[in-house]
């Protein structure tokens, strides 16, 4: 088994994705907030396809809508209009329960600030996403041990997040994101809190994951990080750069 090969996926309420090269398809997706008698637009008419196996970087100035778009892709945000298909599943038509099932089954998320649970050990933090699924304890233990070995962090398993460096915490966060073998990893400024050498380590890890077949979409301000990907998507004032604005 290769370092980043995939084990069989556990059962989920949403198991079937339509066979297609396109993993994500957005059509005229928009998000706005009421602002007095008018509206403040965050995203405007986003039409976009992301193919399975791509490594996409979303770039643009602060306030362009990058993180908002990423959280919509990750199904953390449901207050938007338009069409969103994930593996052929019409996300815009799904119930909150089915969206949550789709997210848990197929999507891993990596945050800039790690989002590890301080009161849990590394081992326990890795077990958390598995505990939300119908997976027997023995199988969960096996999956956690496997990921500890693959990421070379067996020696950290009994430590708490505050006993780790920033780079080590982000390594655990990435391991947690991939432990359930997602189709896609969404990363929001994943090296923003790291030293340059730690950032390169995380980006090299993403490269290996992508080479193993995992689709990756990252939000970044870093040109160096964007070079790890296969395509750059630019946002400005909520619009895709180069897309019609009228």
Steps between C-alpha positions, in 0.01 A plus 500: 500500500643841405543778756182675390298208366135486600332238716133415444265782600255438785130499431310829495147621429633641170731246337440554130672766294435517127797376294648814348828685457334804658481478880358848569279707272367844594254700292409861575578458869451819703512608864393831648389665823218746560642848557220740581278526193771355274729196498871452553635242253769253604493273194354581159397255226771242567498239223783252539597135453767319700612165364578197711875487569562872453704712739335842488611820672248778567671839515403865524521801733352501850122526486479344154281212622763224498431348840126541454516299177711231669252464786213471254692226318550331838126526575561701817288780353153446356388864465562544127316476170580326173591141418771285657560141389745279689570174320166540326312555827293823485617662823261794450205259526620281787367514853731621778533139616606374157743789451660411833525135394656599168753722677596233754535232234706679237653827627801571722562854626829658614485836678770762547470481879505117519169463691632212709316429826734610780362255759559198273826324416626469143357148488161619625494795259554257211222275627243783514396505130472121504285501814228686307461202267366151540846347541581241762755598764749234390491625141535861616804405708653333195438808283652735760807280539539489122486879464742549790744273322449654154559852634791390724337637816468180704724654765259795539181295550472561877591870487253788517491778238669752734797262521555516122662762277283685248628281218428183696148620581430570133642158407250342741223719354581376149512141626157550658367639172613198298441219752158416355631496140316804361453573131613858557698704751404865545775707661457858623843672516652173632850646549396845620614442860817306418866579446613468138666159551189364675284643221706323235460172689122537499492595131719202408255282692212646298694430182540134597134471591404649164735264316319217683169611350355742755349818357625810684360852506694754705447866577834678510667838471833330429625481142745231612217286640293554185784357291439161660163487329389437144270802464436840658152649540502874570223690678454875523207672672311170494540444127713244319772697324438480127132409539233740366372744763182614325 
